[in-house]
Amino acid sequence: MKKFVAFAVCMVLIATLAVMPVAAHRITVTAPLGTPTINGTFEPDVYGDFYDFNHISNDDNPGVGAGGRIALAWDNDYIYAFVEVTDTTPNHDLDTN
């Protein structure tokens, strides 16, 4: 009985995922072979081109929110990501007024 329930749950999950609209779009970022120095500084000769991502916003304030860019590199041991984030709406929840 447990196997049947597990199988049924899996089938419902697969069917749900098959009919759900895809929320994210696919992006392609070039990641050249190279090992950067891990120091928080962008190295243009190591990383590939930046991929700029648009502002992530909510419905109340379209176009206002976080955005940034990402660049990637790799070597035989690791994948490296250099990310710069800009946020026009910093979190003020911890105001100490």
HELIX and SHEET records of a PDB file:
HELIX    1   1 LYS A    2  VAL A   19  1                                  18    
SHEET    1   A 3 TYR A  51  ILE A  56  0                                        
SHEET    2   A 3 ALA A  66  TRP A  74 -1                                        
SHEET    3   A 3 ILE A  79  ASP A  87 -1                                        
END                                                                             
